[in-house]
């Protein structure tokens, strides 16, 4: 698997408009929906948020990788965003997220 085969330019946004974790997740899901990669955006939002409630996806060093499993996806989908400023994502190292 090559990330270049999964990630499309329509699913990259710099800067993100959202200023909090939930908003970022919603904004990234909206990118996937706008690119036609998600049939049910709300189902994916719920899956990602449910995963986030289990354990933070803020892995440290300024990076968060919110993700979830969703039956509404036929293929792996990916969106990337960079917030306008550092964002609290409850990261494991307590550092704000930058990507």
BELCORJO-V97909 format. One record per pair of residues at least 24 apart in sequence whose C-alpha atoms are under 6 Angstrom apart, sorted by sequence separation. I is the first residue (numbers start at 1). GAP is how many residues later the second one is. If there is no record, write none. Layout:
((I | GAP) (I | GAP))
//
This chain:
((44 | 26) (58 | 31) (60 | 31) (59 | 32) (60 | 32) (39 | 33) (58 | 33) (59 | 33) (60 | 33) (62 | 34) (63 | 34) (38 | 35) (62 | 35) (62 | 36) (63 | 36) (28 | 51) (16 | 65) (16 | 66) (12 | 67) (14 | 67) (15 | 67) (16 | 67) (11 | 68) (12 | 68) (13 | 68) (14 | 68) (15 | 68) (21 | 68) (12 | 69) (15 | 69) (7 | 71))
//
